[in-house]
Amino acid sequence: MLKSQKLREVAPEVDPLRIGMGWTSEELKKPQIIVESTYGDSHPGSAHLNTLIKEAEKAVNFFGGKAAKYFTTDICDGQAQGHDGMNYSLASREFIADMIEIQAMATPFDAGIFIASCDKGLPGNLIALARLNIPSIVVTGGIMAAGPNMLTLEQLGTYSAKFERGEISKEEFSFAKENACPSCGACSFMGTASTMQIISEALGLSLPGTALLPVTSPDLLKSSYEAGKRVVELVKEKLFPTDILTEEAFENAIMVHAAIAGSSNALLHIPAIAHEIGIKLSAEKFDEIHRKIPYILNIRPSGFYPGEYFYYAGGVPGIMEEIKKFLHLDVITVTGKTLRENLEKLKKDGYYEKCYLELEKHNIKKDDIIKTINNPIQRQGSIAILKGNLAPEGAVIKHSAVPKEMQDTILKARPFNSEEEAINAILRGNIKPGDAVIIRYEGPKGSGMPEMFYTTEAIASDPKISASIALITDGRFSGATRGPAIGHVSPEAYEGGPIAFIEEGDLIKINVKDRELSIIGIKGKRISAEEIKKILVERKINWKKPESKYKKGPLAIYTRFAVSPMKGGYIDVTDI
């Protein structure tokens, strides 16, 4: 017996309460499908989702189910920039997942459709989907078009920094702001929103070829309708997320992440999803896979073209065809078929020919966007995990966006205890070539792990320092981050990690090839590793842990119970 029908027997109030919403007696007997979404007027990635919800609902009801719409609106990282709102961003992922769990468990459903687009809303839905483990399918909300002259939102950080330095006029800055987001959808670059839409399909949870569809495409509405049809079939087939989310499926997703130069935030989200079904994904697994999978996608911020061109070049299937020899092709997907079967069907159905039509209009070839593995942009994926006495548990660098001269260098530490202090020093010209800007106490337990987008853009947009300094932090970065930025340094400063003990003038060694991030000198002078070890012990003895910033509310909960970024930054209350 279905869960929903058992509920009707246990709770006699269910029928009259649903009849009060206009449900019929016949609808009460059908499979009950929860349609979860982040719909709301919070940002362009969620404001249009009601159109997708309607299509999914229509299909569910037509093909024998009964849809029930639930909403957990997400916040926007872009609108949270530059103020304390950013501290809520990563924590919101956890509470979105919790709210979905509450909604789906307080009134059990037989299956679910999960509709979201962006940075924390989509990972929150994926975490909840894995936790609930009911037959499920994901509909991703697509991507917006670029503005005039291929203007995209991640360029606003550069425009802002240039305006602050007096390099552009107020009118130029205003034009950029008014034209960077010409439609709904995820921001048109390979940031966290786009990355996680792609990861959803790469995991096998979305219908093939549907991730990152342009919002202007009729195929986006069609994909939602098809998902509504498919979810009713999933109930009958008893296909659960745990059947799809295998270790091999996660490895496929990480391979795709490497090939697209995906957001570093995926290293927080993918392990958190895996954790829900008992799979541990180490940072070393990401590094191992990124070493063997070439980076082949020429999309911003690491590449040239806006994000909408990803679909025109073949989308996720186009990437998978290029790295096919590395993938686990026999994994089961939400179609009920294997990945191998899905890819073959797309070719037979003329999927690629349809995608390429838009490229032809712009006189662009597929290989301009998705390179071949024999002629990649970079022989390895975009992410490396660095370790050393500064980051014993690891740190993350997106080295595809780092100048070659900065991938093996020694810099002089300039430590700051907040992002605000650091960005002020950068904008005032107090940071010089050869400096390592250290921003600490911004990890999950320190402040909720905000991203450092404005700081990285202030650096990347300044030619005097863009290729000669690095930013090192226990916080995280925007998916749009460019330049020499190292984040997720673990253990974080608030937990007494070595980043807390760095002092002005310490020498910091960065070596991407050797995966090293270490303190190698004090007051500008190199000394032995043993001497460094002793000094760090002494500094720790004299260190005083700061008082928590948060005494109540969600950030008090998150900062108290969040695990290391290297594990996924999720809330863990098992030790209470």
ROMI-926078 format. One line per field, with one value per residue (C-alpha): x, y, z; residue in one letter. Coordinates in steps of 0.5 Angstrom, whole numbers, m for minus. Example, Ala and Ser with C-alpha at 12.3 -4.5 7.8 and 13.67 -1.06 7.14 Angstrom:
<atoms>
X	[25:27]
Y	[m9:m2]
Z	[16:14]
res	[A:S]
</atoms>
This chain:
<atoms>
X	[0:2:5:m1:m6:m4:m4:m11:m13:m9:m11:m19:m18:m14:m19:m24:m18:m16:m23:m23:m18:m22:m20:m25:m26:m22:m16:m15:m14:m9:m1:0:6:9:12:17:20:24:19:18:20:27:31:31:33:26:21:19:19:11:11:15:11:4:7:9:3:m1:3:2:m5:m6:m2:m5:m3:m5:0:1:5:10:15:21:24:31:36:40:48:48:43:47:54:57:53:52:47:52:53:46:48:51:47:40:42:41:35:32:33:30:24:23:24:19:14:14:15:9:4:8:8:9:14:17:19:24:24:30:35:41:46:43:36:38:43:38:33:38:40:33:31:37:34:27:29:22:22:24:26:29:27:32:30:35:39:38:41:47:46:49:56:55:55:54:53:60:63:59:64:70:65:64:72:73:68:71:78:75:76:69:64:57:54:58:57:49:49:52:48:41:43:47:40:36:31:30:34:41:46:49:56:59:58:55:48:50:54:49:44:49:51:44:43:50:48:42:37:34:32:38:39:35:40:42:36:36:29:27:27:20:24:24:17:17:22:18:12:16:18:11:9:16:15:8:12:17:12:10:17:19:26:29:34:39:38:41:46:51:58:59:54:58:64:61:58:65:68:63:65:72:71:66:71:65:64:69:62:61:66:61:55:56:59:53:49:53:53:45:46:52:57:63:67:73:77:82:77:76:83:84:79:81:88:85:79:81:78:74:69:70:64:65:68:74:72:70:62:56:53:47:52:53:46:47:54:50:50:51:51:56:61:59:61:67:69:66:71:72:65:61:56:52:49:42:38:32:29:30:35:43:47:50:42:41:47:45:38:39:44:38:33:37:39:45:43:37:42:47:42:43:51:50:46:52:57:60:62:61:69:69:65:66:73:75:79:85:85:83:83:87:90:87:81:80:80:86:86:92:95:101:102:97:92:93:86:86:84:81:84:81:87:84:83:90:96:101:106:102:102:109:110:112:108:109:103:98:93:86:81:75:73:71:78:82:78:79:86:86:82:86:92:95:96:103:105:108:103:98:92:90:82:80:75:70:69:63:64:67:61:57:62:61:64:69:67:68:75:77:74:78:84:83:81:87:93:98:96:92:98:102:98:94:88:88:81:78:71:69:68:63:63:64:71:77:85:89:84:85:79:76:82:82:81:79:81:75:77:84:87:94:91:89:96:99:103:105:111:110:112:107:109:104:105:99:103:105:99:102:100:105:108:116:118:117:118:120:126:126:127:126:120:121:122:116:112:115:113:106:105:107:103:97:98:98:92:85:79:74:67:62:58:51:47:41:37:39:47:47:45:49:56:55:54:57:62:69:68:73:67:61:60:53:50:52:48:50:55:50]
Y	[0:7:12:16:11:9:16:16:10:13:20:21:28:28:26:32:37:36:36:43:45:42:35:30:23:20:24:22:15:17:17:23:27:33:39:42:49:55:59:66:74:73:73:71:64:63:68:64:57:58:57:50:48:49:44:39:39:39:33:29:30:28:22:19:22:28:34:38:44:46:52:54:60:61:67:70:70:76:80:78:81:86:86:81:77:73:70:67:64:57:56:57:51:47:50:49:42:41:45:40:34:37:39:32:28:31:29:23:23:17:21:28:33:38:45:50:54:57:57:54:53:47:44:44:41:35:34:33:29:24:24:23:17:17:16:23:27:34:40:45:52:54:60:67:70:75:82:87:85:79:82:78:79:76:82:87:86:88:94:96:95:100:105:105:106:112:108:108:113:113:112:106:103:104:101:95:94:95:90:85:81:81:75:70:64:63:68:67:64:57:59:55:55:53:48:45:44:41:36:34:32:28:25:22:26:30:28:28:34:39:42:49:50:57:60:63:56:52:46:48:48:41:38:40:37:31:30:31:25:21:22:18:12:12:11:5:2:4:7:11:16:11:6:12:16:11:12:11:16:21:20:21:28:30:28:33:38:37:38:44:48:48:52:51:51:44:41:43:41:34:31:34:30:24:24:24:17:14:16:19:23:26:32:27:24:31:32:25:26:33:30:25:29:35:42:43:48:55:58:64:66:61:61:66:65:66:60:60:57:51:48:50:46:40:41:35:30:34:34:27:24:28:24:18:13:15:15:9:8:3:7:7:14:17:15:8:7:7:13:9:8:15:18:13:15:23:21:17:23:28:32:35:37:41:44:46:50:56:56:56:63:66:63:59:52:46:46:53:52:44:42:35:31:31:39:41:48:45:37:37:39:46:44:42:40:43:41:43:46:52:47:40:38:41:48:49:52:53:53:54:61:62:66:61:65:64:57:56:62:65:71:75:74:80:77:80:78:79:81:88:89:86:89:96:95:93:98:103:101:98:91:90:85:79:79:74:77:72:73:68:67:67:59:55:56:63:67:62:61:67:68:73:75:83:82:77:82:88:84:81:87:91:90:92:86:81:77:78:77:71:71:65:64:59:62:61:64:65:61:67:68:69:69:66:65:59:58:53:53:47:47:54:59:59:52:53:52:54:60:63:64:67:74:79:78:70:67:63:58:56:50:47:42:39:41:45:50:52:57:56:63:68:75:75:70:62:57:50:46:44:51:53:47:49:57:55:51:57:61:57:57:64:64:66:63:69:69:67:72:69:68:66:64:60:62:60:53:53:56:51:45:46:41:42:45:39:34:39:44:41:41:35:34:27:28:32]
Z	[0:m2:4:2:3:10:12:10:15:21:20:19:18:12:7:10:10:3:0:4:m1:m7:m8:m10:m7:m13:m13:m6:m8:m13:m12:m8:m11:m7:m12:m8:m11:m9:m12:m10:m11:m9:m15:m22:m21:m17:m20:m26:m23:m22:m30:m29:m23:m27:m32:m27:m24:m30:m32:m25:m25:m32:m32:m26:m20:m15:m14:m8:m9:m3:m3:1:m2:m3:m2:m7:m6:m11:m6:0:m2:1:8:13:9:6:13:12:5:6:13:9:5:11:13:6:7:14:12:6:10:15:10:6:13:17:11:8:0:m5:m9:m11:m16:m14:m18:m16:m20:m16:m11:m4:m6:m11:m6:m1:m5:m7:0:2:m4:m1:6:4:m1:m4:m12:m14:m20:m21:m25:m26:m27:m33:m35:m37:m43:m43:m44:m49:m51:m48:m41:m35:m28:m25:m29:m24:m19:m24:m25:m18:m16:m22:m20:m13:m16:m21:m27:m30:m29:m25:m32:m34:m28:m28:m35:m33:m27:m31:m36:m33:m32:m38:m36:m31:m30:m26:m28:m34:m32:m29:m22:m17:m20:m26:m24:m19:m25:m29:m23:m22:m29:m28:m22:m26:m22:m28:m35:m40:m43:m39:m35:m36:m41:m43:m40:m47:m49:m50:m48:m41:m40:m44:m39:m33:m36:m38:m31:m28:m33:m31:m23:m23:m27:m22:m16:m20:m21:m14:m17:m11:m10:m7:m13:m17:m12:m12:m11:m18:m20:m15:m19:m25:m23:m20:m27:m30:m25:m27:m35:m34:m29:m24:m18:m12:m8:m11:m6:0:m4:m7:0:3:m1:m1:7:7:4:8:2:4:m1:1:m2:m4:m9:m12:m13:m16:m21:m23:m24:m30:m33:m38:m37:m44:m43:m45:m41:m36:m31:m33:m41:m46:m47:m43:m40:m45:m50:m46:m48:m55:m55:m53:m45:m40:m46:m50:m44:m43:m50:m49:m43:m44:m43:m36:m34:m31:m36:m33:m27:m27:m28:m27:m33:m31:m36:m36:m37:m43:m46:m45:m49:m54:m55:m55:m61:m65:m63:m66:m60:m62:m69:m65:m60:m65:m69:m65:m65:m73:m72:m69:m73:m67:m68:m62:m61:m59:m53:m51:m53:m55:m49:m55:m55:m48:m45:m39:m39:m32:m28:m25:m18:m13:m6:m3:4:9:16:14:12:15:13:6:2:m5:m11:m17:m21:m28:m26:m23:m27:m28:m25:m18:m18:m15:m11:m4:m1:5:10:11:16:17:22:17:10:11:14:8:2:5:5:m2:m5:m1:m5:2:m1:m5:m10:m7:m1:1:4:9:11:17:22:16:16:18:25:25:21:17:11:7:0:m2:m8:m8:m5:m11:m16:m13:m13:m20:m23:m21:m26:m21:m16:m20:m22:m16:m10:m7:m3:3:7:11:8:1:m6:m11:m17:m21:m17:m22:m20:m14:m9:m4:0:5:9:14:20:20:25:30:31:32:25:24:19:26:28:22:23:19:15:15:9:5:0:m5:m10:m14:m18:m11:m8:m2:2:8:12:11:14:20:19:12:13:11:17:18:18:25:27:24:28:35:33:31:38:42:38:39:47:47:42:45:42:40:43:38:34:34:41:38:31:25:25:32:31:24:27:33:29:22:20:17:9:7:9:6:12:13:20:25:31:32:38:42]
res	[M:L:K:S:Q:K:L:R:E:V:A:P:E:V:D:P:L:R:I:G:M:G:W:T:S:E:E:L:K:K:P:Q:I:I:V:E:S:T:Y:G:D:S:H:P:G:S:A:H:L:N:T:L:I:K:E:A:E:K:A:V:N:F:F:G:G:K:A:A:K:Y:F:T:T:D:I:C:D:G:Q:A:Q:G:H:D:G:M:N:Y:S:L:A:S:R:E:F:I:A:D:M:I:E:I:Q:A:M:A:T:P:F:D:A:G:I:F:I:A:S:C:D:K:G:L:P:G:N:L:I:A:L:A:R:L:N:I:P:S:I:V:V:T:G:G:I:M:A:A:G:P:N:M:L:T:L:E:Q:L:G:T:Y:S:A:K:F:E:R:G:E:I:S:K:E:E:F:S:F:A:K:E:N:A:C:P:S:C:G:A:C:S:F:M:G:T:A:S:T:M:Q:I:I:S:E:A:L:G:L:S:L:P:G:T:A:L:L:P:V:T:S:P:D:L:L:K:S:S:Y:E:A:G:K:R:V:V:E:L:V:K:E:K:L:F:P:T:D:I:L:T:E:E:A:F:E:N:A:I:M:V:H:A:A:I:A:G:S:S:N:A:L:L:H:I:P:A:I:A:H:E:I:G:I:K:L:S:A:E:K:F:D:E:I:H:R:K:I:P:Y:I:L:N:I:R:P:S:G:F:Y:P:G:E:Y:F:Y:Y:A:G:G:V:P:G:I:M:E:E:I:K:K:F:L:H:L:D:V:I:T:V:T:G:K:T:L:R:E:N:L:E:K:L:K:K:D:G:Y:Y:E:K:C:Y:L:E:L:E:K:H:N:I:K:K:D:D:I:I:K:T:I:N:N:P:I:Q:R:Q:G:S:I:A:I:L:K:G:N:L:A:P:E:G:A:V:I:K:H:S:A:V:P:K:E:M:Q:D:T:I:L:K:A:R:P:F:N:S:E:E:E:A:I:N:A:I:L:R:G:N:I:K:P:G:D:A:V:I:I:R:Y:E:G:P:K:G:S:G:M:P:E:M:F:Y:T:T:E:A:I:A:S:D:P:K:I:S:A:S:I:A:L:I:T:D:G:R:F:S:G:A:T:R:G:P:A:I:G:H:V:S:P:E:A:Y:E:G:G:P:I:A:F:I:E:E:G:D:L:I:K:I:N:V:K:D:R:E:L:S:I:I:G:I:K:G:K:R:I:S:A:E:E:I:K:K:I:L:V:E:R:K:I:N:W:K:K:P:E:S:K:Y:K:K:G:P:L:A:I:Y:T:R:F:A:V:S:P:M:K:G:G:Y:I:D:V:T:D:I]
</atoms>
